[in-house]
Amino acid sequence: MRLRLSGTFAMLLAILCLSSPAKSSGLGELSSCASKCNDIAISKSTCASLQDPACLCGDATFRPIVLQCLTTTCTPKESLRGVNATATMCGDPVRNRSHTLRKVNISLFVLTMCVVIARTASHMAYGRSNILSDVNMCLIVVLDIAVFVMSHKLLDTGLGRDLWTLPFSDIYTTLKYFWICEILFAVVGWLIRIAFVLFFLQIFTDRKFQIIIWVIIAGYLCIMVTTIGLVISICTPVSYFWTSWDAEHAGRCRNHNVLVLASSSIFIAADLLTFALPLSRVWGLHMSLKKKIGVAFMLSVGLFVTIVAIIRITTLVRFATTPNISWDYVDSAMWALVELQVGIICLCMPSLRLGLSRLFPSIMGSSRGQGSTADRSNGRVIDRSANRGKAFTNSRGSRAAFGPQGEDDASFVQLVENPSKTSVE
């Protein structure tokens, strides 16, 4: 996305204004350039003067001529003033979608924080902790709060309103906040995906599989750092990202659209890789088909994040060609917020199941065993027998297929069942 309102960018803005409502925002008196454009348009219309707005606004030639003149002869700021003045004179209705996005943002954030609190309470109540997962979740929550705050600042400065209705100072500020939010979104997005992989690291103890997981985590961290670096340095100087639109500053920017679309596509590819990994392991377990499907669904719940990411990328395609960024970015912003909050909620679901299975064992099907001792430092149940690291049978007859783990209240899911009780379907 080029942030400079000149040339084709300004022409697209003018064309969009023909059918888009606007409002007055006190942008000041028209410049001499804009006044000349009005004079030229009046001379070619059937109306007598600017004192007859009903005639001018109903004239099929007046507004197109004014807009073409503004975009070809005036500066971006003069063009915005002229567009806004014309729209105000013609009484175009006000457009503001910030209230809707604000409600969505608050609702999702409150829901997410409630789920995170429930996850924490579940861990504290049942003594389950994993340092890496907990530290990662703390980082995610802190950065999610930052995203929530910055999103509201974006809404306060102009997101959800037409660009030409905003004071120039708000345009600079909105674009600066937009740049900050992109960095935060990249960090939180990758930390969420790393958190899913860390979860698999806890429940699958096969050494080769864990090595693969650590390689993936390292890869995700490298991609995260690279993405952050690219976003920060997308323009030279950095401030050119939010000042380039006025055509008054010197600098250069790489193609923003390519970066955003590439980053979103990598997110989706990472999701598919992340959730393909455990499914291959689950399918080889000694359990009924019904339970395999249940466990696979449990491990793949994060794919809801992928679905939201795909929806978001479709909005980015449209956003890539819009000149009215403060208005048309609302859809992309909303789906970005949904993607982050849904991702965090999905991360907490296994822990919520842990708590619910202890509170409502008859409903959730908890299978707390009696024949093994829980190692609460890492969330696994370890058999203290001589057959450590191998498949074993506890007092209830359940067998663990991968290393020292067994009970669903410690490792989130009961991976296998007693083959003597249920045959493989």
C-alpha positions in Angstrom: 0.0 0.0 0.0 1.5 3.3 -1.1 0.6 5.9 1.5 1.1 8.9 -0.8 -2.0 10.7 -2.0 -0.7 11.7 -5.4 -1.1 10.5 -8.9 -3.2 7.3 -9.2 -3.8 7.2 -5.5 -5.4 10.6 -5.4 -7.4 9.8 -8.5 -8.8 6.7 -6.9 -9.7 8.8 -3.9 -11.6 11.2 -6.0 -13.5 8.5 -7.8 -14.5 6.9 -4.5 -15.7 10.2 -3.2 -18.4 10.4 -6.0 -20.4 7.7 -4.2 -19.1 7.9 -0.6 -20.7 9.9 2.2 -18.6 12.3 4.2 -18.8 14.9 6.9 -17.3 18.2 7.8 -14.3 18.1 10.1 -13.2 21.7 10.2 -10.3 21.3 7.7 -10.3 25.0 7.0 -10.9 27.3 4.1 -10.3 26.1 0.5 -6.9 26.7 -1.0 -6.5 28.9 -4.1 -5.9 25.7 -6.0 -9.3 24.2 -4.9 -11.1 27.5 -5.6 -9.7 27.5 -9.1 -11.0 23.9 -9.6 -14.5 25.0 -8.4 -14.4 28.0 -10.9 -13.4 25.7 -13.7 -16.2 23.2 -12.9 -18.8 26.0 -12.6 -17.8 27.4 -16.0 -18.5 24.0 -17.6 -21.8 23.3 -15.7 -25.3 24.5 -16.1 -25.3 26.2 -12.7 -24.7 29.9 -12.1 -22.5 29.8 -9.0 -21.5 28.2 -5.7 -24.5 29.9 -4.1 -26.8 27.3 -5.7 -25.6 24.0 -4.1 -28.8 22.1 -5.0 -28.0 22.7 -8.7 -24.3 22.0 -8.4 -24.8 18.7 -6.5 -27.4 17.6 -8.9 -25.3 18.4 -11.9 -23.7 15.3 -13.4 -20.6 17.1 -14.5 -19.7 19.4 -11.6 -18.3 17.0 -9.1 -16.3 14.9 -11.5 -14.7 18.0 -13.0 -13.8 19.3 -9.5 -12.4 16.0 -8.4 -10.3 15.5 -11.5 -8.9 19.0 -11.2 -8.1 18.5 -7.5 -6.2 15.3 -8.1 -4.2 16.6 -11.0 -3.3 20.1 -9.9 -3.5 20.3 -6.1 -1.5 18.8 -3.3 -2.8 15.8 -1.3 -3.9 18.1 1.6 -5.6 20.5 -0.8 -7.3 17.6 -2.5 -8.7 16.3 0.8 -9.9 19.8 1.8 -11.6 20.1 -1.5 -13.2 16.7 -1.4 -14.5 17.3 2.1 -15.8 20.8 1.2 -17.7 19.5 -1.8 -19.2 16.6 0.1 -20.2 18.9 3.0 -21.8 21.4 0.6 -23.8 18.6 -1.0 -25.0 17.3 2.4 -23.5 13.8 2.1 -24.4 11.7 5.2 -21.9 10.9 7.9 -20.1 7.5 7.9 -18.6 6.1 11.1 -17.9 2.4 11.7 -15.7 2.9 14.7 -18.5 2.2 17.2 -19.1 -1.3 15.8 -15.4 -2.2 15.8 -15.1 -0.8 19.3 -17.9 -3.1 20.6 -16.4 -6.1 18.9 -13.0 -5.4 20.3 -14.2 -4.9 23.9 -16.5 -8.0 23.8 -13.7 -10.3 22.4 -11.1 -8.9 24.8 -13.3 -9.4 27.9 -14.2 -12.9 26.8 -10.5 -13.8 26.2 -9.4 -12.4 29.6 -12.1 -14.4 31.3 -10.9 -17.6 29.6 -7.3 -16.8 30.5 -8.3 -16.3 34.1 -10.2 -19.6 34.1 -7.1 -21.3 32.6 -4.9 -19.8 35.4 -7.3 -20.8 38.1 -7.4 -24.4 36.7 -3.6 -24.6 36.8 -3.4 -23.2 40.3 -6.2 -25.5 41.6 -4.8 -28.7 40.3 -1.1 -27.9 40.5 -0.3 -28.1 36.8 2.5 -25.8 35.5 4.9 -25.7 32.7 7.4 -22.9 32.7 7.8 -22.5 29.0 4.1 -22.5 28.3 3.2 -20.2 31.2 5.9 -17.7 30.3 4.8 -17.7 26.7 1.2 -17.3 27.7 2.1 -14.3 30.0 3.8 -12.7 27.0 0.8 -13.3 24.8 -1.6 -11.7 27.4 0.6 -8.7 28.0 0.9 -8.0 24.2 -2.8 -8.7 23.7 -3.5 -6.0 26.2 -1.2 -3.7 24.2 -3.1 -4.6 21.0 -6.4 -3.8 22.8 -5.2 -0.4 23.9 -3.7 0.5 20.5 -6.8 -0.6 18.7 -8.8 1.9 20.7 -6.3 4.6 20.0 -6.7 3.8 16.3 -10.5 4.2 16.6 -10.1 7.5 18.5 -7.9 9.0 15.8 -9.7 8.0 12.7 -10.1 4.3 12.0 -13.7 3.7 10.8 -14.2 7.1 9.3 -13.5 8.5 5.8 -10.0 9.7 5.3 -11.0 13.1 3.9 -13.0 13.9 7.1 -10.0 13.6 9.4 -7.7 16.4 10.6 -4.3 16.1 9.1 -2.7 15.5 12.5 -5.1 12.5 13.0 -4.0 11.0 9.7 -0.4 11.0 10.7 -1.3 9.6 14.2 -3.6 6.9 12.7 -0.9 5.6 10.4 1.7 5.6 13.2 -0.7 3.5 15.4 -1.4 1.3 12.4 2.4 0.6 12.1 2.7 -0.2 15.8 -0.3 -2.5 15.6 1.2 -4.4 12.7 4.3 -5.1 14.8 2.3 -6.3 17.8 0.0 -8.4 15.6 3.1 -10.2 14.2 4.6 -10.9 17.6 1.3 -12.2 19.2 0.4 -14.2 16.1 3.7 -16.1 16.2 3.7 -16.6 20.0 0.2 -18.1 19.7 1.4 -20.6 17.1 4.5 -21.4 19.2 2.2 -22.0 22.2 0.3 -24.6 20.3 3.5 -26.4 19.5 4.6 -26.2 23.1 1.4 -27.9 24.1 2.2 -30.8 21.7 5.6 -31.0 23.3 4.0 -31.7 26.7 1.8 -34.6 25.6 4.0 -36.4 23.0 7.2 -37.6 24.6 8.7 -39.5 21.7 12.2 -38.1 21.4 12.3 -37.8 17.6 9.0 -36.1 17.6 10.1 -33.6 20.2 13.2 -32.8 18.2 11.0 -32.0 15.2 8.9 -29.8 17.4 11.9 -27.9 18.7 13.1 -27.3 15.1 9.7 -26.0 14.3 9.7 -23.6 17.3 13.1 -22.3 16.2 11.8 -21.8 12.7 8.8 -19.9 14.0 11.0 -17.7 16.1 13.2 -16.9 13.1 10.2 -16.0 11.0 8.8 -13.8 13.8 12.0 -11.9 14.1 12.4 -11.5 10.4 8.8 -10.3 10.0 9.2 -7.7 12.8 12.4 -6.5 11.2 10.7 -6.1 7.8 7.7 -4.2 9.3 9.9 -1.9 11.3 12.2 -1.1 8.4 9.6 -1.1 5.6 10.1 2.6 5.1 13.3 4.7 5.2 13.3 6.7 7.4 10.8 4.8 9.6 8.6 7.9 10.0 8.0 7.9 6.3 5.4 5.2 6.9 3.1 7.7 8.4 4.3 10.9 6.6 4.5 9.7 3.0 0.9 10.3 2.2 1.3 14.1 2.2 4.0 14.2 -0.5 5.8 16.7 1.6 8.5 14.4 3.0 11.4 12.5 1.4 11.9 8.8 1.8 11.1 5.4 0.3 9.0 2.4 1.2 9.0 -1.2 0.1 5.7 -2.7 -1.1 3.5 -2.9 2.0 0.8 -5.0 0.4 3.3 -7.7 -0.6 4.6 -7.9 3.0 1.2 -8.1 4.6 -0.2 -10.7 2.2 3.0 -12.8 2.4 3.0 -12.7 6.2 -0.7 -13.7 6.3 0.0 -16.6 3.9 2.9 -17.8 6.0 0.6 -17.7 9.1 -1.8 -20.0 7.3 0.9 -22.4 6.1 2.3 -22.5 9.7 -1.1 -23.4 11.0 -1.5 -26.3 8.6 1.9 -27.6 9.5 1.3 -27.2 13.3 -1.9 -29.2 13.3 -0.8 -31.8 10.8 2.0 -32.9 13.2 0.0 -34.4 16.1 -2.7 -35.9 13.9 -0.2 -38.3 12.4 0.7 -39.4 15.9 -2.8 -39.8 17.2 -3.8 -42.0 14.3 -1.2 -44.6 15.3 -2.5 -44.9 18.9 -4.2 -48.0 20.2 -7.7 -46.6 20.6 -11.1 -46.8 19.0 -11.8 -44.7 15.9 -14.4 -42.7 17.9 -11.8 -41.7 20.5 -9.2 -41.0 17.8 -11.6 -38.5 16.2 -12.2 -36.9 19.6 -8.6 -36.5 20.4 -7.8 -35.3 16.8 -10.5 -32.6 17.2 -9.1 -31.6 20.6 -5.6 -31.2 19.1 -6.9 -29.4 16.0 -9.2 -26.9 17.7 -6.6 -24.2 16.8 -7.6 -24.6 13.1 -10.4 -22.2 13.9 -7.6 -19.6 13.9 -6.7 -20.7 10.4 -10.2 -20.3 9.2 -10.3 -16.7 10.6 -6.9 -16.0 9.0 -8.2 -17.1 5.6 -11.2 -14.8 6.0 -8.8 -11.9 7.0 -6.6 -12.4 3.9 -9.6 -11.9 1.6 -10.2 -8.5 3.2 -6.6 -7.6 2.8 -6.8 -8.2 -0.9 -9.5 -5.5 -1.1 -7.7 -3.2 1.3 -4.6 -3.4 -0.9 -6.2 -1.3 -3.6 -8.2 1.2 -1.5 -7.3 4.8 -1.2 -9.7 5.3 1.7 -7.6 3.4 4.2 -9.1 4.7 7.4 -12.6 3.4 6.3 -11.8 0.3 4.4 -9.3 -1.1 6.9 -12.1 -1.7 9.4 -12.9 -5.2 8.1 -9.3 -6.3 8.1 -8.8 -4.9 11.6 -11.9 -6.7 12.9 -10.8 -10.0 11.6 -7.2 -9.5 12.8 -8.6 -8.9 16.3 -10.9 -12.0 16.0 -7.9 -14.0 14.9 -5.8 -13.1 17.9 -8.6 -13.5 20.5 -9.8 -16.8 19.0 -6.2 -18.1 19.0 -5.8 -17.3 22.7 -9.1 -18.9 23.6 -8.2 -22.0 21.7 -4.9 -22.2 23.6 -6.8 -22.2 26.9 -9.4 -24.9 25.9 -7.3 -27.9 27.0 -6.8 -26.3 30.4 -10.5 -25.5 30.7 -11.3 -29.1 29.9 -8.9 -30.1 32.7 -10.8 -28.0 35.2 -14.2 -29.0 34.0 -13.3 -32.7 34.0 -12.4 -32.4 37.7 -15.5 -30.4 38.6 -17.9 -32.5 36.5 -16.3 -35.9 36.0 -19.5 -37.6 35.1 -20.1 -35.2 32.2 -16.5 -34.6 31.0 -15.4 -38.2 31.4 -12.4 -37.6 33.7 -10.3 -40.7 34.2 -8.1 -39.9 37.1 -6.0 -42.9 37.7 -4.9 -44.4 41.0 -1.8 -46.3 40.1 0.6 -43.6 39.2 2.1 -40.5 40.7 1.6 -37.2 39.0 4.7 -35.1 38.3 3.1 -31.7 38.6 6.1 -29.8 37.5 5.5 -30.5 33.8 1.9 -31.6 33.6 2.5 -35.3 32.9 1.8 -38.4 34.9 4.8 -40.6 35.3 4.8 -44.2 36.1 7.4 -44.9 38.8 7.8 -48.6 37.7 10.8 -50.1 36.2 9.3 -49.8 32.7 9.8 -46.1 32.7 9.5 -44.6 29.2 7.6 -47.6 27.8 4.0 -48.5 27.5 2.5 -49.4 30.8 -0.8 -50.3 32.4 -2.1 -48.4 35.4 -4.7 -49.7 38.0 -7.5 -48.8 35.6 -6.0 -50.7 32.7 -5.2 -47.7 30.5 -2.1 -47.8 28.4 0.2 -45.0 27.5 1.6 -45.1 24.0 4.3 -42.4 24.1 6.6 -42.4 27.1 5.8 -41.5 30.7 2.3 -40.0 30.5 -1.2 -41.3 31.0 -4.0 -39.4 32.7 -6.2 -36.8 31.1 -6.3 -34.6 34.2 -2.5 -34.1 34.0 -1.8 -34.2 30.2 -5.1 -32.7 29.1 -6.3 -35.6 27.0 -6.5 -39.3 27.6 -4.6 -40.5 24.7 -5.4 -44.2 24.9 -7.9 -46.5 26.4 -7.9 -50.1 27.7 -7.9 -52.3 24.5 -9.6 -55.1 26.5 -12.6 -52.9 27.1 -13.0 -51.2 23.8 -12.0 -52.8 20.5 -10.5 -50.7 17.8 -13.2 -49.6 15.3 
